[in-house]
Amino acid sequence: MSPVRGADIPCLEQDPAYDVHWPWRDGPLSQGLTCVFRVKNEARNLPWVIPPMLEAVQHVVLVDNLSDDGTPDVAREAAASIGAADRLEVHSYPHRVSRAGTEHLATRHDSVHSLTHFYNWSFSHVRTAYSMKWDGDMVLTTEGVGVLRDLSWQLHDSGAIVAIPRHPLWIEPGGQVAWLDLGFKFLEPWVYPMGPEFTFVKAFEWEVREFPETSQRLIAPEGLCVELKWLDQDEFSHWSAMDFDESRAPRKRREWQVYSALKEGRGEEVQGLHRIEAPPGVHVIDYVTDTWLPHAERPLVRRGRRIES
């Protein structure tokens, strides 16, 4: 009988259930792409988020962090609705995680309350050679499903990382009208190999996934993903401060600018912000992801500098 391997990242609180044990230490990982969601109170979004992702990748790991809206059950129901319940794996992370910004900065990287440790623990459940960080409010378009499905086998052994542009979609109450932000290019690396050179480390505002300087970097086309923003709820509650200054958080500063303009009825004044109204009986999320974006003229983002996380 082989000896029990020690933790790769023991947690500060000495709770062995939340130590990090990297899967590649146990042998080769299987070919494919696993999507990892770290979620809290995303029940509203997951019926749009989960089905297309399970159409695109081999496996989904969802880690719930203290939701009180039934998020895990909604995720399971969404997977079952397309016959993919066996490819969804749900875990619970019952520790309060420091919010991005000053709280994160003040929390030790190996604490169960750290974003960094939370992410590493979540990704330690991946058993495929590639993994993808994804948020519980990001919806693949019909194009996005096809692109990720192809990538899931093309990337094997390549060592490449993939950045995917996303487009914030601000949804008005009622679900018939939304505002799509195409004024800036929101670009972030989402898809990485699994391995010791691709783990999460603590950065100034949030966690950052490391990768070698020699890694090939691929950029996916625009129009593959929208990020849901609901105008009837607080989209900034996961931040511990609202001081989005010039050097630290340009992406959040743009979101705050758009949110403020829309709440004040000034959406038409914001460059690159498009008002979209869905046909009667069709939710605007479905209309944008299935029809509007796939048929929109390219390039989508024509002006404005790129915002990269």
SERO-4910 file (N, C-alpha, C, O; in steps of 0.05 Angstrom, whole numbers):
BEGIN
 pado doro    nc1    nc2    nc3   cac1   cac2   cac3    cc1    cc2    cc3    oc1    oc2    oc3
  Met    A     17    -24      0      0      0      0     18     25      0     36     27     17
  Ser    A     13     43    -19     29     67    -22     23     87      1      0     88     10
  Pro    A     43    102     10     38    121     31     20    144     22     19    150     -2
  Val    A      5    156     41    -13    178     34      4    203     28     22    210     44
  Arg    A     -1    215      6     15    239     -2      6    263     13    -18    267     17
  Gly    A     25    279     22     18    304     36      6    325     18      7    322     -7
  Ala    A     -5    346     30    -18    367     15      3    383     -1     26    387      9
  Asp    A     -4    391    -25     14    409    -40     12    437    -30     32    452    -30
  Ile    A    -12    446    -22    -15    472     -9    -33    468     16    -57    469     14
  Pro    A    -20    464     39    -36    462     64    -49    488     70    -37    510     67
  Cys    A    -74    488     79    -87    513     86    -79    522    113    -73    506    131
  Leu    A    -78    548    117    -69    560    142    -85    550    166    -74    547    188
  Glu    A   -111    545    162   -129    537    184   -126    508    191   -139    499    210
  Gln    A   -109    493    178   -103    465    184   -129    448    182   -133    430    199
  Asp    A   -145    453    162   -168    436    157   -161    419    132   -161    429    110
  Pro    A   -156    393    136   -146    377    113   -166    375     90   -158    369     68
  Ala    A   -192    379     96   -211    377     74   -207    400     54   -217    398     31
  Tyr    A   -194    421     62   -190    444     44   -160    449     38   -153    472     30
  Asp    A   -144    429     43   -117    430     32   -119    425      1   -138    413     -8
  Val    A    -99    434    -13    -98    430    -42    -80    407    -49    -57    406    -40
  His    A    -91    388    -63    -76    364    -74    -77    365   -104    -99    360   -115
  Trp    A    -55    370   -117    -56    373   -147    -59    346   -161    -45    327   -154
  Pro    A    -77    344   -180    -84    318   -192    -61    307   -209    -59    282   -211
  Trp    A    -44    323   -221    -23    313   -238     -2    297   -221     14    283   -233
  Arg    A     -2    300   -195     16    285   -178      8    256   -177     24    239   -169
  Asp    A    -16    249   -184    -26    222   -183    -24    207   -209    -33    184   -211
  Gly    A    -14    220   -230    -11    207   -256    -21    225   -278    -31    246   -273
  Pro    A    -18    216   -303    -26    232   -326    -55    239   -326    -72    223   -318
  Leu    A    -62    264   -334    -89    273   -336   -100    265   -364    -86    263   -383
  Ser    A   -126    260   -365   -139    252   -390   -142    275   -409   -142    299   -401
  Gln    A   -144    269   -434   -148    290   -455   -175    303   -451   -195    289   -443
  Gly    A   -177    329   -456   -202    343   -455   -200    369   -440   -178    377   -431
  Leu    A   -223    382   -438   -225    409   -425   -247    408   -404   -269    401   -410
  Thr    A   -240    417   -380   -259    419   -358   -263    448   -352   -244    464   -349
  Cys    A   -288    456   -349   -295    484   -341   -300    484   -311   -314    468   -300
  Val    A   -287    504   -298   -290    507   -269   -305    533   -263   -296    554   -270
  Phe    A   -328    530   -250   -343    553   -240   -339    556   -210   -340    536   -196
  Arg    A   -334    580   -201   -334    586   -172   -357    605   -169   -355    628   -178
  Val    A   -378    597   -155   -403    612   -156   -414    618   -128   -409    603   -109
  Lys    A   -429    640   -126   -444    646   -103   -469    661   -112   -468    682   -124
  Asn    A   -492    649   -106   -518    661   -112   -521    668   -142   -526    691   -150
  Glu    A   -516    648   -159   -519    651   -188   -543    636   -199   -544    630   -223
  Ala    A   -563    629   -182   -586    614   -191   -600    628   -214   -611    615   -232
  Arg    A   -600    654   -214   -614    669   -236   -600    665   -263   -614    664   -283
  Asn    A   -574    663   -263   -559    661   -288   -555    633   -299   -554    629   -323
  Leu    A   -553    613   -281   -544    587   -289   -562    573   -310   -551    557   -326
  Pro    A   -588    577   -311   -603    564   -333   -594    573   -360   -598    558   -380
  Trp    A   -582    596   -363   -570    605   -389   -541    596   -391   -531    592   -413
  Val    A   -527    594   -369   -498    590   -369   -491    560   -372   -473    554   -388
  Ile    A   -503    543   -357   -495    515   -355   -499    499   -381   -481    485   -390
  Pro    A   -523    499   -393   -528    482   -417   -508    486   -439   -497    467   -449
  Pro    A   -503    511   -449   -484    514   -471   -456    505   -463   -441    496   -480
  Met    A   -448    509   -438   -421    501   -430   -418    471   -431   -398    461   -440
  Leu    A   -439    456   -422   -438    427   -423   -439    417   -452   -431    394   -457
  Glu    A   -449    433   -470   -448    425   -499   -420    429   -510   -413    417   -530
  Ala    A   -404    447   -497   -378    454   -508   -355    439   -497   -335    434   -511
  Val    A   -356    430   -471   -333    417   -458   -341    390   -448   -364    383   -446
  Gln    A   -320    375   -440   -325    347   -431   -336    346   -403   -351    328   -396
  His    A   -328    365   -386   -335    363   -357   -337    390   -345   -323    409   -354
  Val    A   -355    394   -326   -359    419   -312   -356    413   -282   -369    396   -271
  Val    A   -339    429   -268   -337    428   -239   -348    455   -229   -339    476   -237
  Leu    A   -368    453   -212   -380    477   -200   -375    476   -170   -383    457   -156
  Val    A   -362    498   -160   -356    500   -132   -374    522   -120   -370    546   -128
  Asp    A   -392    515   -103   -410    535    -91   -399    546    -65   -390    531    -48
  Asn    A   -400    572    -63   -389    586    -39   -412    600    -24   -417    624    -29
  Leu    A   -425    585     -6   -444    597     12   -468    610     -1   -478    630      8
  Ser    A   -478    598    -23   -502    608    -35   -526    603    -17   -527    583     -3
  Asp    A   -546    621    -19   -571    617     -4   -595    619    -23   -617    624    -14
  Asp    A   -590    616    -49   -612    618    -69   -616    592    -84   -630    592   -104
  Gly    A   -604    570    -74   -608    544    -88   -591    540   -112   -597    524   -129
  Thr    A   -568    555   -113   -550    553   -137   -543    524   -144   -545    517   -167
  Pro    A   -534    507   -125   -526    480   -133   -549    464   -146   -545    450   -165
  Asp    A   -573    466   -135   -596    452   -146   -603    462   -174   -610    446   -192
  Val    A   -602    488   -178   -607    500   -204   -587    490   -224   -594    483   -247
  Ala    A   -562    488   -216   -541    478   -234   -547    449   -242   -545    442   -266
  Arg    A   -554    432   -223   -560    404   -229   -584    402   -247   -584    386   -266
  Glu    A   -605    418   -243   -628    418   -260   -622    427   -288   -632    415   -307
  Ala    A   -604    447   -291   -597    456   -317   -581    435   -332   -585    431   -357
  Ala    A   -563    420   -319   -548    399   -331   -567    376   -339   -564    365   -361
  Ala    A   -585    369   -322   -604    347   -327   -622    354   -351   -631    336   -365
  Ser    A   -628    379   -355   -646    387   -376   -636    381   -404   -651    379   -423
  Ile    A   -609    377   -406   -598    370   -432   -585    342   -431   -568    335   -448
  Gly    A   -592    326   -410   -581    299   -408   -552    298   -401   -539    279   -409
  Ala    A   -542    317   -387   -513    318   -381   -507    318   -351   -486    328   -342
  Ala    A   -526    308   -335   -522    308   -306   -497    294   -297   -484    301   -277
  Asp    A   -489    273   -312   -465    258   -305   -439    272   -310   -418    263   -302
  Arg    A   -440    294   -324   -416    310   -331   -413    336   -314   -396    352   -319
  Leu    A   -431    339   -295   -430    361   -276   -422    351   -249   -435    332   -238
  Glu    A   -401    362   -237   -391    355   -210   -394    379   -192   -383    401   -198
  Val    A   -409    377   -170   -414    399   -153   -400    396   -126   -402    374   -114
  His    A   -386    417   -117   -373    417    -91   -381    441    -75   -391    461    -86
  Ser    A   -378    439    -49   -385    461    -31   -359    472    -18   -342    456    -10
  Tyr    A   -356    498    -18   -334    511     -4   -346    530     17   -354    552     11
  Pro    A   -348    520     42   -364    534     62   -349    555     78   -355    559    102
  His    A   -330    569     66   -315    590     79   -319    617     66   -321    619     42
  Arg    A   -322    637     82   -325    664     71   -299    672     57   -278    671     69
  Val    A   -302    680     32   -278    687     16   -276    717     14   -296    731      9
  Ser    A   -252    728     19   -247    756     19   -255    768     -8   -249    756    -29
  Arg    A   -268    791     -8   -276    804    -33   -252    816    -47   -232    823    -34
  Ala    A   -254    819    -73   -233    831    -89   -227    859    -79   -244    874    -70
  Gly    A   -201    867    -81   -194    893    -71   -179    892    -45   -162    875    -41
  Thr    A   -186    910    -27   -171    912     -2   -173    888     16   -154    880     29
  Glu    A   -197    875     17   -200    851     33   -181    829     24   -167    816     40
  His    A   -180    825     -3   -162    805    -14   -133    811     -7   -118    793      0
  Leu    A   -126    836     -9    -98    844     -4    -90    838     25    -67    831     30
  Ala    A   -109    840     43   -102    836     71   -104    806     80    -98    801    104
  Thr    A   -111    788     62   -114    760     70    -91    743     60    -83    745     36
  Arg    A    -80    726     77    -58    709     69    -66    690     47    -88    681     45
  His    A    -47    685     29    -52    670      4    -61    641     10    -75    629     -6
  Asp    A    -52    630     33    -58    602     39    -82    598     58    -87    576     67
  Ser    A    -96    620     64   -119    618     82   -143    608     66   -146    614     42
  Val    A   -161    594     79   -185    585     65   -203    609     57   -221    606     41
  His    A   -197    633     68   -212    657     62   -200    673     39   -210    694     31
  Ser    A   -178    663     28   -164    677      6   -176    668    -21   -181    645    -25
  Leu    A   -179    688    -39   -187    682    -66   -167    662    -79   -175    644    -94
  Thr    A   -141    666    -73   -121    649    -85   -124    620    -77   -123    602    -94
  His    A   -128    615    -51   -131    587    -42   -158    576    -52   -159    552    -60
  Phe    A   -178    592    -52   -204    583    -62   -202    574    -91   -213    553    -98
  Tyr    A   -188    589   -108   -185    581   -136   -168    556   -139   -175    538   -154
  Asn    A   -145    555   -124   -129    531   -126   -144    506   -117   -141    485   -130
  Trp    A   -159    508    -95   -174    485    -86   -195    477   -106   -200    453   -111
  Ser    A   -208    496   -118   -229    491   -139   -217    476   -163   -228    457   -172
  Phe    A   -194    485   -172   -181    473   -196   -168    447   -190   -161    432   -208
  Ser    A   -164    441   -164   -151    415   -157   -170    392   -163   -162    369   -161
  His    A   -196    397   -170   -215    376   -176   -216    370   -206   -231    352   -214
  Val    A   -199    383   -222   -198    378   -251   -182    353   -256   -161    349   -244
  Arg    A   -192    336   -275   -178    312   -282   -171    310   -311   -163    289   -321
  Thr    A   -175    333   -326   -167    334   -354   -142    351   -358   -135    366   -340
  Ala    A   -130    348   -381   -105    362   -386   -108    392   -389    -88    407   -385
  Tyr    A   -131    401   -395   -137    430   -397   -160    437   -379   -178    422   -374
  Ser    A   -159    462   -369   -180    472   -352   -187    501   -360   -170    515   -372
  Met    A   -211    509   -353   -220    535   -361   -234    548   -337   -252    537   -326
  Lys    A   -224    571   -329   -238    588   -310   -262    601   -323   -259    613   -345
  Trp    A   -285    600   -310   -309    613   -322   -326    623   -300   -326    612   -278
  Asp    A   -340    645   -305   -357    657   -284   -386    649   -287   -395    642   -309
  Gly    A   -401    649   -265   -429    641   -265   -448    660   -279   -472    655   -279
  Asp    A   -438    682   -290   -455    700   -305   -447    703   -334   -455    722   -348
  Met    A   -430    684   -344   -420    686   -371   -433    665   -389   -432    641   -382
  Val    A   -446    673   -411   -461    656   -428   -448    653   -455   -442    673   -468
  Leu    A   -443    628   -463   -433    623   -490   -454    629   -511   -477    621   -507
  Thr    A   -446    641   -533   -464    643   -556   -463    617   -571   -448    599   -565
  Thr    A   -480    615   -592   -479    591   -609   -452    588   -622   -442    565   -625
  Glu    A   -439    610   -629   -412    609   -640   -392    599   -619   -374    584   -625
  Gly    A   -396    609   -595   -377    602   -573   -377    572   -567   -356    561   -562
  Val    A   -401    560   -568   -402    531   -564   -385    516   -584   -370    498   -577
  Gly    A   -387    524   -609   -372    510   -630   -342    514   -628   -327    495   -632
  Val    A   -334    538   -621   -305    544   -619   -293    528   -595   -272    516   -598
  Leu    A   -307    528   -572   -296    514   -549   -296    484   -554   -278    470   -545
  Arg    A   -316    474   -567   -317    445   -573   -293    437   -590   -282    416   -586
  Asp    A   -286    453   -609   -262    447   -626   -236    450   -609   -218    433   -612
  Leu    A   -235    471   -593   -210    475   -577   -205    452   -557   -182    445   -552
  Ser    A   -227    439   -547   -224    419   -527   -206    396   -535   -194    383   -519
  Trp    A   -205    391   -562   -187    369   -571   -163    380   -586   -142    366   -587
  Gln    A   -164    404   -597   -141    415   -612   -118    424   -594    -95    424   -602
  Leu    A   -125    431   -569   -104    442   -551    -87    420   -538    -66    427   -527
  His    A    -95    396   -538    -81    375   -523    -51    375   -529    -43    373   -552
  Asp    A    -35    376   -507     -6    376   -509      6    401   -522     30    401   -527
  Ser    A    -10    421   -528      1    445   -542     15    464   -522     33    478   -530
  Gly    A      6    464   -497     17    483   -478      7    511   -481     16    529   -467
  Ala    A    -11    516   -500    -21    543   -505    -42    551   -485    -55    534   -472
  Ile    A    -44    577   -481    -66    589   -465    -84    604   -484    -75    614   -505
  Val    A   -110    607   -477   -129    619   -495   -143    642   -481   -155    639   -460
  Ala    A   -142    666   -493   -157    689   -483   -183    691   -499   -184    688   -524
  Ile    A   -205    696   -485   -231    698   -498   -244    725   -492   -249    732   -469
  Pro    A   -250    741   -512   -264    766   -508   -292    761   -497   -305    742   -505
  Arg    A   -301    778   -480   -329    777   -470   -341    804   -472   -328    825   -471
  His    A   -368    804   -474   -382    829   -479   -403    833   -457   -422    817   -457
  Pro    A   -401    853   -440   -421    857   -419   -448    863   -431   -451    879   -449
  Leu    A   -469    850   -420   -496    853   -429   -513    862   -405   -518    847   -387
  Trp    A   -521    887   -406   -536    899   -384   -566    896   -389   -576    907   -409
  Ile    A   -579    882   -372   -607    873   -377   -626    890   -361   -624    892   -337
  Glu    A   -646    902   -375   -666    917   -361   -687    899   -349   -691    877   -359
  Pro    A   -701    908   -328   -722    892   -316   -743    884   -337   -750    901   -354
  Gly    A   -753    860   -337   -772    850   -356   -760    832   -377   -774    815   -388
  Gly    A   -734    834   -382   -720    815   -399   -724    819   -429   -718    801   -445
  Gln    A   -735    842   -438   -739    846   -466   -718    865   -478   -713    864   -502
  Val    A   -706    881   -462   -686    901   -471   -660    898   -456   -660    893   -432
  Ala    A   -638    900   -470   -612    899   -458   -593    919   -473   -599    927   -495
  Trp    A   -571    925   -460   -551    943   -472   -525    927   -473   -515    917   -453
  Leu    A   -514    924   -497   -490    908   -502   -466    928   -504   -466    946   -521
  Asp    A   -446    923   -488   -423    941   -488   -402    931   -508   -388    912   -503
  Leu    A   -401    945   -531   -380    939   -551   -361    963   -554   -348    966   -575
  Gly    A   -359    979   -533   -342   1002   -534   -313    996   -527   -295   1011   -535
  Phe    A   -309    975   -511   -283    966   -503   -280    936   -508   -300    922   -508
  Lys    A   -256    927   -511   -251    898   -514   -243    887   -487   -220    891   -478
  Phe    A   -261    873   -475   -256    859   -449   -243    832   -456   -256    814   -465
  Leu    A   -217    830   -451   -202    806   -459   -187    795   -435   -173    809   -421
  Glu    A   -190    769   -431   -177    756   -408   -170    727   -416   -186    713   -429
  Pro    A   -147    717   -408   -141    689   -412   -159    672   -394   -162    677   -370
  Trp    A   -172    652   -406   -190    635   -392   -182    606   -393   -188    591   -374
  Val    A   -169    597   -414   -163    568   -418   -133    564   -415   -117    577   -427
  Tyr    A   -126    544   -397    -98    539   -391    -94    509   -389   -112    494   -384
  Pro    A    -69    500   -394    -62    472   -387    -63    469   -357    -61    488   -342
  Met    A    -65    444   -348    -62    437   -320    -33    429   -315    -22    414   -330
  Gly    A    -21    439   -294      6    432   -287     18    451   -267      6    472   -261
  Pro    A     42    445   -256     53    461   -235     61    490   -243     65    507   -226
  Glu    A     63    495   -269     69    522   -278     45    539   -284     47    562   -292
  Phe    A     21    528   -278     -4    541   -285    -23    543   -260    -47    538   -263
  Thr    A    -12    549   -237    -28    551   -213    -34    581   -207    -23    599   -220
  Phe    A    -51    585   -187    -59    613   -180    -41    624   -158    -34    610   -139
  Val    A    -34    649   -160    -19    663   -140    -33    689   -133    -50    699   -148
  Lys    A    -26    700   -110    -38    725   -101    -28    749   -116     -3    752   -120
  Ala    A    -46    766   -126    -38    791   -138    -51    814   -122    -63    809   -101
  Phe    A    -49    838   -133    -56    862   -117    -86    863   -111    -94    866    -88
  Glu    A   -103    860   -132   -132    862   -128   -146    835   -126   -167    833   -113
  Trp    A   -135    815   -139   -148    789   -140   -126    768   -145   -103    773   -143
  Glu    A   -135    744   -152   -116    722   -158   -107    724   -187   -122    735   -204
  Val    A    -84    713   -193    -74    712   -221    -64    684   -226    -50    672   -209
  Arg    A    -70    673   -250    -59    647   -257    -33    650   -271    -30    664   -291
  Glu    A    -12    636   -261     14    638   -272     16    622   -298      1    603   -302
  Phe    A     34    629   -315     41    613   -338     69    621   -348     77    644   -345
  Pro    A     83    602   -361    110    609   -370    110    630   -392     91    632   -408
  Glu    A    131    646   -393    133    666   -413    134    654   -441    127    668   -461
  Thr    A    142    629   -443    144    616   -470    118    605   -480    116    595   -502
  Ser    A     97    607   -464     71    596   -472     60    610   -496     59    635   -497
  Gln    A     51    595   -515     37    606   -538     10    618   -529     -4    605   -513
  Arg    A      3    641   -538    -22    654   -530    -40    657   -554    -33    669   -574
  Leu    A    -64    645   -552    -83    647   -573   -106    665   -565   -114    665   -541
  Ile    A   -117    680   -583   -139    698   -578   -163    689   -594   -162    689   -619
  Ala    A   -185    682   -580   -209    673   -594   -223    697   -607   -219    719   -599
  Pro    A   -240    691   -626   -255    713   -639   -274    727   -620   -281    716   -599
  Glu    A   -282    751   -628   -303    765   -613   -330    751   -618   -334    736   -637
  Gly    A   -349    757   -600   -376    747   -603   -382    720   -592   -403    708   -598
  Leu    A   -364    709   -576   -367    682   -565   -381    681   -538   -391    660   -529
  Cys    A   -381    704   -524   -390    703   -496   -401    730   -488   -389    751   -494
  Val    A   -423    730   -474   -434    754   -461   -433    750   -431   -436    728   -420
  Glu    A   -428    772   -417   -428    772   -387   -453    786   -377   -456    810   -382
  Leu    A   -470    772   -364   -496    782   -355   -493    802   -333   -481    796   -312
  Lys    A   -506    825   -336   -506    846   -316   -536    855   -313   -548    864   -332
  Trp    A   -546    851   -289   -575    857   -285   -578    885   -272   -566    890   -251
  Leu    A   -593    902   -285   -596    929   -275   -614    931   -251   -616    953   -239
  Asp    A   -626    910   -243   -643    910   -218   -629    898   -194   -641    892   -174
  Gln    A   -602    894   -196   -587    883   -173   -559    896   -172   -551    909   -191
  Asp    A   -546    893   -149   -520    905   -145   -498    888   -158   -493    866   -148
  Glu    A   -486    898   -179   -466    883   -194   -438    887   -182   -418    877   -193
  Phe    A   -436    902   -160   -409    908   -148   -407    899   -119   -389    908   -105
  Ser    A   -425    881   -111   -425    872    -83   -400    855    -76   -394    853    -52
  His    A   -387    844    -96   -364    827    -90   -338    843    -88   -316    832    -85
  Trp    A   -340    870    -89   -317    887    -85   -318    899    -58   -339    907    -48
  Ser    A   -295    901    -44   -294    912    -17   -290    942    -17   -293    954      4
  Ala    A   -285    954    -40   -283    983    -42   -291    991    -71   -288    975    -89
  Met    A   -299   1016    -74   -308   1025   -101   -288   1044   -113   -296   1059   -131
  Asp    A   -264   1045   -103   -244   1064   -113   -229   1052   -137   -206   1045   -135
  Phe    A   -243   1051   -160   -231   1040   -185   -213   1061   -198   -222   1075   -216
  Asp    A   -189   1065   -187   -172   1086   -197   -160   1079   -224   -163   1056   -234
  Glu    A   -146   1098   -235   -136   1096   -263   -118   1072   -268   -120   1059   -289
  Ser    A   -100   1066   -249    -79   1046   -255    -87   1018   -248    -75    999   -257
  Arg    A   -108   1014   -230   -112    988   -219   -136    972   -231   -134    948   -233
  Ala    A   -157    985   -239   -180    970   -247   -195    983   -270   -218    992   -267
  Pro    A   -182    985   -294   -196    998   -316   -221    984   -325   -241    997   -333
  Arg    A   -222    957   -322   -246    942   -330   -269    949   -312   -291    954   -322
  Lys    A   -264    950   -286   -286    957   -267   -294    986   -270   -317    993   -266
  Arg    A   -275   1003   -277   -282   1031   -281   -301   1035   -304   -320   1051   -303
  Arg    A   -296   1020   -326   -314   1021   -349   -342   1010   -341   -362   1022   -349
  Glu    A   -343    988   -326   -368    977   -318   -384    997   -300   -408   1000   -303
  Trp    A   -369   1010   -282   -382   1030   -265   -393   1054   -282   -415   1064   -276
  Gln    A   -378   1062   -302   -387   1084   -320   -413   1076   -334   -432   1092   -335
  Val    A   -414   1052   -345   -437   1043   -360   -461   1039   -341   -483   1048   -347
  Tyr    A   -456   1026   -318   -478   1022   -299   -490   1049   -290   -514   1051   -289
  Ser    A   -473   1068   -284   -483   1094   -274   -499   1108   -296   -520   1119   -291
  Ala    A   -489   1107   -321   -504   1119   -343   -531   1107   -347   -551   1120   -352
  Leu    A   -532   1080   -346   -558   1066   -351   -577   1072   -328   -601   1075   -333
  Lys    A   -568   1072   -304   -586   1078   -281   -597   1106   -282   -619   1112   -272
  Glu    A   -582   1124   -295   -591   1152   -298   -604   1157   -324   -611   1180   -330
  Gly    A   -609   1136   -340   -623   1140   -366   -606   1152   -387   -617   1165   -406
  Arg    A   -579   1150   -386   -561   1162   -405   -547   1142   -423   -525   1147   -432
  Gly    A   -559   1118   -427   -545   1098   -442   -537   1106   -470   -516   1098   -480
  Glu    A   -554   1122   -483   -548   1131   -511   -523   1148   -512   -512   1152   -534
  Glu    A   -514   1160   -489   -491   1178   -489   -465   1163   -488   -444   1174   -493
  Val    A   -465   1137   -482   -440   1122   -478   -431   1110   -504   -446   1094   -516
  Gln    A   -408   1117   -513   -397   1107   -538   -394   1076   -537   -383   1066   -518
  Gly    A   -404   1063   -557   -401   1034   -559   -422   1018   -545   -421    993   -545
  Leu    A   -442   1031   -533   -463   1017   -519   -487   1015   -537   -497   1036   -547
  His    A   -497    991   -542   -518    986   -561   -544    976   -547   -543    957   -532
  Arg    A   -566    989   -552   -592    981   -542   -603    959   -560   -605    963   -584
  Ile    A   -611    937   -548   -622    914   -563   -648    906   -551   -651    902   -527
  Glu    A   -668    904   -568   -695    896   -559   -702    869   -572   -701    867   -597
  Ala    A   -710    850   -557   -716    824   -567   -745    823   -578   -761    839   -570
  Pro    A   -750    805   -597   -778    802   -607   -797    793   -585   -787    782   -565
  Pro    A   -822    798   -587   -842    790   -567   -840    760   -561   -838    744   -579
  Gly    A   -840    753   -536   -839    725   -528   -812    713   -526   -809    689   -520
  Val    A   -791    728   -533   -763    718   -532   -748    734   -512   -748    759   -512
  His    A   -734    720   -493   -717    734   -474   -693    747   -488   -682    735   -507
  Val    A   -686    770   -480   -664    784   -494   -638    769   -492   -621    772   -510
  Ile    A   -633    754   -471   -608    738   -470   -608    718   -492   -587    715   -506
  Asp    A   -630    704   -496   -631    684   -518   -628    697   -545   -615    687   -563
  Tyr    A   -641    720   -548   -640    735   -574   -611    743   -580   -602    740   -603
  Val    A   -597    754   -560   -570    764   -565   -551    741   -571   -535    743   -589
  Thr    A   -553    719   -555   -533    697   -558   -539    679   -582   -521    668   -594
  Asp    A   -565    676   -589   -572    658   -611   -574    672   -638   -570    660   -659
  Thr    A   -581    698   -638   -587    712   -663   -571    737   -668   -557    740   -688
  Trp    A   -573    756   -649   -561    783   -654   -531    781   -657   -521    791   -677
  Leu    A   -517    770   -638   -488    769   -640   -478    752   -663   -460    761   -678
  Pro    A   -488    727   -668   -478    712   -690   -481    725   -717   -467    719   -736
  His    A   -501    744   -720   -505    757   -745   -494    786   -746   -497    799   -766
  Ala    A   -482    795   -724   -472    822   -723   -447    825   -741   -431    806   -743
  Glu    A   -444    848   -753   -421    854   -770   -395    854   -753   -395    865   -731
  Arg    A   -374    842   -764   -348    842   -751   -330    864   -763   -333    870   -787
  Pro    A   -311    875   -748   -306    870   -720   -328    882   -702   -340    902   -709
  Leu    A   -333    869   -680   -354    880   -661   -344    905   -647   -359    925   -646
  Val    A   -320    904   -636   -309    927   -622   -292    943   -641   -270    934   -649
  Arg    A   -302    966   -648   -289    982   -669   -271   1004   -657   -252   1013   -670
  Arg    A   -278   1013   -633   -263   1035   -621   -257   1028   -592   -267   1010   -581
  Gly    A   -239   1045   -581   -233   1041   -552   -210   1022   -548   -206   1003   -564
  Arg    A   -195   1027   -528   -172   1010   -522   -180    984   -510   -202    982   -499
  Arg    A   -163    964   -512   -169    938   -501   -166    938   -470   -147    950   -460
  Ile    A   -185    926   -457   -183    923   -428   -177    893   -423   -193    876   -430
  Glu    A   -154    888   -410   -146    860   -405   -142    856   -376   -128    871   -362
  Ser    A   -154    834   -366   -150    827   -337   -124    811   -334   -117    804   -312
***
